[in-house]
Amino acid sequence: EAVSSQSHEERHYGEMYLLGVLDTTEGSEWCGYSFILPDSAASIVYTNAEKLVKTRGDERASAVIRQILRDQLTCRSKK
């Protein structure tokens, strides 16, 4: 919710939170910045979070973000 807030300050905190989760989970739960740019990864998270908040709204935001990253940005193994 913070990233869609009318408050510039609250939006900024939401964006920094998301970047922290992206940085912490890069390479372990999603492919990483060599695969996708941070803005594109954030866009995927925002788009999918709107759907998940309705069913998982009482969970920690980081858990929802991590699930989205695993579902949408998992590295495909090279064969």
C-alpha angles and dihedrals in degrees: 000000000000093000091058095043122126088228113092091208094051091047090051092052090049091051092049090049090052092048089051091054091046092051094045095050099037111128094006104061101013135024100260144231093305086066101042137009118251093246091053092048090050091050091053091049093049093049094049096039092064088062096043097046089070092059102026101030095128093057125093112276091233091059091052092046092049091051091052091049092050092047099043108026107035114142114250113227117245113239 
